[in-house]
């Protein structure tokens, strides 16, 4: 399911127009993204938790050339599903 299909599903279940549902889906996703950028986590009971994880710097090897390269530290988004999700 992509974002457009999700908005259509929300529109059907909430009995609202697809334009309103698309705005609602976009607003939820934007809010989650802003929270993650701020370093916060977002917990949706019965669904799961979005959080930020930090990956430390490391060295890796280019498989084509065998050259060793340094991979810098970075932050990544992480999702842990609730045990009651499925």
N, CA, C and O atoms as a MOPAC input file, in Angstrom:
PM7 MOZYME 1SCF
protein

 N      0.85300 1    -1.17200 1     0.00000 1
 C      0.00000 1     0.00000 1     0.00000 1
 C      0.89700 1     1.23300 1     0.00000 1
 O      1.82200 1     1.33500 1     0.80600 1
 N      0.62300 1     2.15500 1    -0.89500 1
 C      1.37400 1     3.40700 1    -0.92000 1
 C      0.54800 1     4.51600 1    -0.25800 1
 O     -0.55500 1     4.26400 1     0.22600 1
 N      1.08000 1     5.73500 1    -0.23900 1
 C      0.42100 1     6.82900 1     0.46900 1
 C     -0.92900 1     7.18100 1    -0.14400 1
 O     -1.86400 1     7.50100 1     0.59000 1
 N     -1.05700 1     7.13300 1    -1.44900 1
 C     -2.32600 1     7.42200 1    -2.11000 1
 C     -3.37700 1     6.39200 1    -1.74400 1
 O     -4.52200 1     6.74500 1    -1.45900 1
 N     -3.00200 1     5.13000 1    -1.74900 1
 C     -3.94000 1     4.06800 1    -1.36900 1
 C     -4.32400 1     4.18800 1     0.10300 1
 O     -5.46900 1     3.91700 1     0.46600 1
 N     -3.38700 1     4.58700 1     0.94800 1
 C     -3.68300 1     4.79300 1     2.35700 1
 C     -4.70100 1     5.91900 1     2.53400 1
 O     -5.63800 1     5.79900 1     3.32400 1
 N     -4.51300 1     7.00600 1     1.79800 1
 C     -5.45300 1     8.12500 1     1.87800 1
 C     -6.84500 1     7.70600 1     1.40400 1
 O     -7.84400 1     8.12100 1     1.99100 1
 N     -6.92500 1     6.89000 1     0.35100 1
 C     -8.22000 1     6.39500 1    -0.13400 1
 C     -8.89100 1     5.52700 1     0.92500 1
 O    -10.09900 1     5.62500 1     1.13700 1
 N     -8.11700 1     4.68800 1     1.58200 1
 C     -8.65600 1     3.82800 1     2.62800 1
 C     -9.16500 1     4.65500 1     3.80900 1
 O    -10.23700 1     4.38100 1     4.34800 1
 N     -8.39600 1     5.66300 1     4.20700 1
 C     -8.81100 1     6.54600 1     5.29900 1
 C    -10.09000 1     7.28600 1     4.91500 1
 O    -10.99500 1     7.43000 1     5.73600 1
 N    -10.16600 1     7.75500 1     3.67000 1
 C    -11.35200 1     8.46700 1     3.20700 1
 C    -12.58600 1     7.58200 1     3.28200 1
 O    -13.65800 1     8.02700 1     3.69200 1
 N    -12.42900 1     6.33900 1     2.88700 1
 C    -13.56600 1     5.41900 1     2.89900 1
 C    -14.00100 1     5.09100 1     4.32700 1
 O    -15.19600 1     5.05500 1     4.61900 1
 N    -13.04300 1     4.85500 1     5.20800 1
 C    -13.38300 1     4.47800 1     6.58300 1
 C    -13.91400 1     5.65200 1     7.40100 1
 O    -14.77900 1     5.46800 1     8.25600 1
 N    -13.40500 1     6.85000 1     7.14700 1
 C    -13.83700 1     8.02700 1     7.89700 1
 C    -15.01200 1     8.74000 1     7.22600 1
 O    -15.57500 1     9.68900 1     7.77100 1
 N    -15.36500 1     8.26700 1     6.04400 1
 C    -16.45400 1     8.85500 1     5.25300 1
 C    -16.22900 1    10.34700 1     5.01600 1
 O    -17.11200 1    11.17300 1     5.24600 1
 N    -15.01700 1    10.66800 1     4.54800 1
 C    -14.66300 1    12.03000 1     4.17200 1
 C    -14.10900 1    11.99400 1     2.75000 1
 O    -13.88200 1    10.92100 1     2.19100 1
 N    -13.89300 1    13.17400 1     2.17200 1
 C    -13.36300 1    13.22100 1     0.80900 1
 C    -11.91000 1    12.75900 1     0.79400 1
 O    -11.22100 1    12.77500 1     1.81400 1
 N    -11.46500 1    12.34600 1    -0.39100 1
 C    -10.07800 1    11.89100 1    -0.51600 1
 C     -9.10300 1    13.04100 1    -0.29100 1
 O     -7.99400 1    12.82000 1     0.19500 1
 N     -9.49800 1    14.26900 1    -0.63700 1
 C     -8.62100 1    15.42200 1    -0.42700 1
 C     -8.39800 1    15.66000 1     1.06600 1
 O     -7.27300 1    15.93100 1     1.48700 1
 N     -9.44600 1    15.56200 1     1.85700 1
 C     -9.32300 1    15.74900 1     3.30300 1
 C     -8.49300 1    14.61900 1     3.90900 1
 O     -7.65500 1    14.85900 1     4.77800 1
 N     -8.72200 1    13.39600 1     3.45300 1
 C     -7.96800 1    12.24900 1     3.95900 1
 C     -6.49300 1    12.38100 1     3.61400 1
 O     -5.63300 1    12.05300 1     4.43200 1
 N     -6.19000 1    12.86300 1     2.40300 1
 C     -4.78900 1    13.04500 1     2.00100 1
 C     -4.11400 1    14.08300 1     2.89100 1
 O     -2.96800 1    13.90100 1     3.30000 1
 N     -4.82300 1    15.17500 1     3.19100 1
 C     -4.27600 1    16.20000 1     4.07700 1
 C     -4.02400 1    15.62800 1     5.47000 1
 O     -3.01300 1    15.94200 1     6.10000 1
 N     -4.93600 1    14.79600 1     5.94600 1
 C     -4.78500 1    14.19400 1     7.27500 1
 C     -3.58700 1    13.24800 1     7.30800 1
 O     -2.79900 1    13.28100 1     8.25300 1
 N     -3.44400 1    12.41100 1     6.29100 1
 C     -2.31300 1    11.47300 1     6.22200 1
 C     -1.00400 1    12.25500 1     6.15100 1
 O     -0.04100 1    11.92400 1     6.84300 1
 N     -0.96700 1    13.28900 1     5.31700 1
 C      0.24500 1    14.11500 1     5.20500 1
 C      0.57500 1    14.78800 1     6.53200 1
 O      1.74300 1    14.87100 1     6.91300 1
 N     -0.45000 1    15.27000 1     7.23900 1
 C     -0.22600 1    15.94000 1     8.52400 1
 C      0.34600 1    14.96900 1     9.55400 1
 O      1.25300 1    15.32300 1    10.30700 1
 N     -0.18100 1    13.75200 1     9.58800 1
 C      0.32400 1    12.75100 1    10.53700 1
 C      1.77700 1    12.41000 1    10.21700 1
 O      2.62000 1    12.37600 1    11.11300 1
 N      2.06600 1    12.16100 1     8.95700 1
 C      3.43500 1    11.80200 1     8.57100 1
 C      4.40200 1    12.95200 1     8.82100 1
 O      5.53000 1    12.72700 1     9.26000 1
 N      3.97000 1    14.19200 1     8.54600 1
 C      4.82800 1    15.35200 1     8.81700 1
 C      5.10600 1    15.49500 1    10.30500 1
 O      6.22600 1    15.81400 1    10.70200 1
 N      4.09400 1    15.26000 1    11.12800 1
 C      4.26300 1    15.36400 1    12.57400 1
 C      5.24000 1    14.32100 1    13.09100 1
 O      6.07100 1    14.61100 1    13.95100 1
 N      5.13800 1    13.11200 1    12.56900 1
 C      6.07400 1    12.04800 1    12.95800 1
 C      7.49600 1    12.43000 1    12.54100 1
 O      8.44000 1    12.27100 1    13.31500 1
 N      7.63800 1    12.93300 1    11.32200 1
 C      8.95500 1    13.31300 1    10.81500 1
 C      9.55700 1    14.44200 1    11.65000 1
 O     10.74400 1    14.39800 1    11.97500 1
 N      8.76300 1    15.44900 1    12.00000 1
 C      9.26500 1    16.55900 1    12.80800 1
 C      9.70300 1    16.08000 1    14.18900 1
 O     10.72700 1    16.52600 1    14.70700 1
 N      8.93400 1    15.17800 1    14.78200 1
 C      9.29500 1    14.64500 1    16.09600 1
 C     10.61900 1    13.89200 1    16.02200 1
 O     11.47300 1    14.04800 1    16.89600 1
 N     10.79100 1    13.08000 1    14.98500 1
 C     12.03800 1    12.32400 1    14.83700 1
 C     13.22500 1    13.25800 1    14.60600 1
 O     14.30900 1    13.03300 1    15.14500 1
 N     13.02000 1    14.30300 1    13.80600 1
 C     14.10300 1    15.26300 1    13.57100 1
 C     14.49300 1    15.96100 1    14.86100 1
 O     15.65600 1    16.32500 1    15.04100 1
 N     13.54200 1    16.15300 1    15.75800 1
 C     13.81100 1    16.77200 1    17.04100 1
 C     14.39600 1    15.81000 1    18.06000 1
 O     14.69800 1    16.21500 1    19.18300 1
 N     14.56000 1    14.55000 1    17.69500 1
 C     15.13900 1    13.56300 1    18.58600 1
 C     14.12900 1    12.85900 1    19.47100 1
 O     14.50800 1    12.04500 1    20.31400 1
 N     12.85300 1    13.15700 1    19.29500 1
 C     11.80300 1    12.52300 1    20.08700 1
 C     11.37800 1    11.20600 1    19.45200 1
 O     11.68800 1    10.93500 1    18.29200 1
 N     10.66800 1    10.39500 1    20.22400 1
 C     10.07400 1     9.18300 1    19.66600 1
 C      8.56400 1     9.36900 1    19.63100 1
 O      8.01400 1    10.19400 1    20.36000 1
 N      7.90300 1     8.59900 1    18.78000 1
 C      6.45200 1     8.67300 1    18.63500 1
 C      5.90200 1     7.27700 1    18.90900 1
 O      6.20500 1     6.32400 1    18.19100 1
 N      5.09200 1     7.17300 1    19.95700 1
 C      4.52200 1     5.88100 1    20.34400 1
 C      3.02600 1     5.89000 1    20.05200 1
 O      2.28400 1     6.71800 1    20.58000 1
 N      2.59400 1     4.96300 1    19.20800 1
 C      1.18800 1     4.79900 1    18.87500 1
 C      0.74700 1     3.46600 1    19.46600 1
 O      1.07900 1     2.40500 1    18.93900 1
 N      0.00100 1     3.52700 1    20.55600 1
 C     -0.40900 1     2.31100 1    21.24800 1
 C     -1.17300 1     1.38200 1    20.32500 1
 O     -2.07600 1     1.81300 1    19.60800 1
 N     -0.81600 1     0.11800 1    20.34200 1
 C     -1.44900 1    -0.87400 1    19.49300 1
 C     -0.88500 1    -0.91700 1    18.08400 1
 O     -1.27000 1    -1.77900 1    17.29400 1
 N      0.02500 1     0.00300 1    17.75300 1
 C      0.61100 1     0.03300 1    16.40900 1
 C      2.11900 1    -0.14500 1    16.47600 1
 O      2.65600 1    -1.09600 1    15.90800 1
 N      2.81400 1     0.76600 1    17.17100 1
 C      4.25700 1     0.65600 1    17.27700 1
 C      4.89400 1     1.96100 1    17.68200 1
 O      4.20800 1     2.94000 1    17.97900 1
 N      6.21800 1     1.96800 1    17.69100 1
 C      6.97900 1     3.13200 1    18.11000 1
 C      8.00300 1     3.50400 1    17.05100 1
 O      8.77400 1     2.66300 1    16.58900 1
 N      7.99700 1     4.78100 1    16.67200 1
 C      9.00700 1     5.34000 1    15.79100 1
 C     10.03900 1     6.00900 1    16.68000 1
 O      9.67900 1     6.74400 1    17.60000 1
 N     11.31600 1     5.76500 1    16.42000 1
 C     12.36400 1     6.37800 1    17.22500 1
 C     13.59200 1     6.64700 1    16.36000 1
 O     13.66000 1     6.24700 1    15.19800 1
 N     14.55600 1     7.33500 1    16.96000 1
 C     15.80300 1     7.65600 1    16.27000 1
 C     16.91100 1     6.82600 1    16.89800 1
 O     17.04300 1     6.78500 1    18.12200 1
 N     17.69700 1     6.17100 1    16.07400 1
 C     18.84600 1     5.39400 1    16.54700 1
 C     20.11000 1     6.01600 1    15.95900 1
 O     20.10100 1     6.53900 1    14.84500 1
 N     21.17000 1     5.95000 1    16.71000 1
 C     22.44900 1     6.46900 1    16.22200 1
 C     23.34300 1     5.31100 1    15.82500 1
 O     23.55800 1     4.37000 1    16.58900 1
 N     23.85300 1     5.40400 1    14.62000 1
 C     24.82500 1     4.41100 1    14.15100 1
 C     26.21100 1     5.00900 1    14.29400 1
 O     26.46000 1     6.12700 1    13.84200 1
 N     27.09600 1     4.28200 1    14.91000 1
 C     28.44800 1     4.79400 1    15.11200 1
 C     29.25700 1     4.71400 1    13.82000 1
 O     28.90600 1     3.99000 1    12.88800 1
 N     30.33400 1     5.46900 1    13.79100 1
 C     31.21900 1     5.45300 1    12.62900 1
 C     31.87900 1     4.07800 1    12.53400 1
 O     32.11700 1     3.41900 1    13.54600 1
 N     32.16500 1     3.66600 1    11.32100 1
 C     32.77600 1     2.35400 1    11.12400 1
 C     33.57500 1     2.35900 1     9.82800 1
 O     33.49500 1     3.30100 1     9.04000 1
 N     34.34200 1     1.30300 1     9.61800 1
 C     35.03100 1     1.13600 1     8.34200 1
 C     34.33500 1     0.02300 1     7.58100 1
 O     33.84900 1    -0.94300 1     8.16900 1
 N     34.29500 1     0.17200 1     6.28300 1
 C     33.66600 1    -0.82500 1     5.41700 1
 C     34.57600 1    -1.05500 1     4.21900 1
 O     35.50000 1    -0.28300 1     3.96100 1
 N     34.30000 1    -2.11600 1     3.50600 1
 C     35.11400 1    -2.44000 1     2.34300 1
 C     34.24000 1    -2.39200 1     1.09500 1
 O     33.15800 1    -2.97800 1     1.06000 1
 N     34.72100 1    -1.68800 1     0.07100 1
 C     34.04300 1    -1.65600 1    -1.21200 1
 C     34.23700 1    -3.03300 1    -1.85500 1
 O     35.37100 1    -3.42000 1    -2.13500 1
 N     33.15100 1    -3.77900 1    -2.09300 1
 C     33.30900 1    -5.13600 1    -2.61700 1
 C     33.86900 1    -5.18200 1    -4.03600 1
 O     34.47400 1    -6.17900 1    -4.43000 1
 N     33.67700 1    -4.13500 1    -4.79200 1
 C     34.17300 1    -4.12800 1    -6.16600 1
 C     35.67700 1    -3.89300 1    -6.22800 1
 O     36.39100 1    -4.57200 1    -6.96600 1
 N     36.15900 1    -2.91300 1    -5.43500 1
 C     37.58000 1    -2.55900 1    -5.51400 1
 C     38.39100 1    -3.09000 1    -4.35200 1
 O     39.61700 1    -3.14900 1    -4.43800 1
 N     37.74500 1    -3.47700 1    -3.27400 1
 C     38.46300 1    -3.93800 1    -2.08800 1
 C     38.98700 1    -2.79400 1    -1.24500 1
 O     39.65400 1    -3.02000 1    -0.23500 1
 N     38.68900 1    -1.55800 1    -1.65300 1
 C     39.16100 1    -0.38100 1    -0.93200 1
 C     38.42100 1    -0.23800 1     0.40100 1
 O     37.20800 1    -0.44000 1     0.46700 1
 N     39.14200 1     0.10500 1     1.44200 1
 C     38.54900 1     0.32900 1     2.75900 1
 C     38.12800 1     1.79000 1     2.83400 1
 O     38.91300 1     2.69300 1     2.54600 1
 N     36.86900 1     2.00700 1     3.22900 1
 C     36.34400 1     3.36900 1     3.33000 1
 C     35.78100 1     3.58800 1     4.72800 1
 O     35.34900 1     2.64500 1     5.39100 1
 N     35.79400 1     4.84200 1     5.16500 1
 C     35.23200 1     5.19400 1     6.46400 1
 C     33.77700 1     5.62700 1     6.26600 1
 O     33.48200 1     6.48600 1     5.43500 1
 N     32.88700 1     5.02900 1     7.03000 1
 C     31.47400 1     5.39800 1     6.99900 1
 C     31.23100 1     6.25600 1     8.23900 1
 O     31.45200 1     5.79700 1     9.36000 1
 N     30.77700 1     7.50100 1     8.04900 1
 C     30.59600 1     8.37700 1     9.20300 1
 C     29.39600 1     7.96300 1    10.06000 1
 O     28.51600 1     7.23300 1     9.60600 1
 N     29.37900 1     8.44100 1    11.30000 1
 C     28.25300 1     8.19200 1    12.19600 1
 C     27.03100 1     8.92500 1    11.64400 1
 O     27.15600 1     9.97500 1    11.01300 1
 N     25.85000 1     8.35600 1    11.89200 1
 C     24.63500 1     9.01700 1    11.42900 1
 C     23.45000 1     8.56600 1    12.26800 1
 O     23.52200 1     7.57900 1    13.00100 1
 N     22.36400 1     9.31000 1    12.14300 1
 C     21.12300 1     8.96700 1    12.81700 1
 C     20.17500 1     8.35700 1    11.79900 1
 O     20.10600 1     8.80400 1    10.65400 1
 N     19.44200 1     7.33100 1    12.22500 1
 C     18.49600 1     6.66400 1    11.34100 1
 C     17.15900 1     6.50300 1    12.05700 1
 O     17.10800 1     6.40200 1    13.28300 1
 N     16.08200 1     6.48200 1    11.28000 1
 C     14.75100 1     6.25100 1    11.84000 1
 C     14.56800 1     4.75600 1    12.06100 1
 O     15.03000 1     3.93200 1    11.27200 1
 N     13.88900 1     4.43000 1    13.14400 1
 C     13.68300 1     3.04000 1    13.50900 1
 C     12.21000 1     2.86100 1    13.87000 1
 O     11.59100 1     3.76300 1    14.43400 1
 N     11.64700 1     1.69000 1    13.54300 1
 C     10.26700 1     1.39200 1    13.90300 1
 C     10.21100 1     0.03800 1    14.59200 1
 O     10.74800 1    -0.95200 1    14.09300 1
 N      9.56300 1     0.01000 1    15.72900 1
 C      9.35900 1    -1.25100 1    16.43700 1
 C      7.86000 1    -1.47900 1    16.52200 1
 O      7.13700 1    -0.68800 1    17.12900 1
 N      7.39300 1    -2.56500 1    15.91100 1
 C      5.97600 1    -2.86700 1    15.87600 1
 C      5.47800 1    -3.33300 1    17.23400 1
 O      6.19200 1    -4.00500 1    17.97700 1
 N      4.25100 1    -2.96800 1    17.54400 1
 C      3.61600 1    -3.41900 1    18.77200 1
 C      3.33200 1    -4.90300 1    18.67000 1
 O      3.09500 1    -5.42200 1    17.57900 1
 N      3.35300 1    -5.58800 1    19.80000 1
 C      3.08300 1    -7.02200 1    19.78100 1
 C      1.64300 1    -7.31700 1    19.37300 1
 O      1.34100 1    -8.43000 1    18.94400 1
 N      0.76600 1    -6.34800 1    19.49800 1
 C     -0.64600 1    -6.55300 1    19.14000 1
 C     -0.97600 1    -6.04000 1    17.74100 1
 O     -2.14900 1    -5.95200 1    17.37700 1
 N      0.05500 1    -5.69800 1    16.94500 1
 C     -0.18600 1    -5.11800 1    15.61800 1
 C     -0.86400 1    -6.11100 1    14.68200 1
 O     -1.82500 1    -5.75000 1    14.00200 1
 N     -0.40100 1    -7.32100 1    14.63300 1
 C     -0.97300 1    -8.30100 1    13.69500 1
 C     -1.70700 1    -9.38000 1    14.45100 1
 O     -2.25700 1   -10.29600 1    13.84000 1

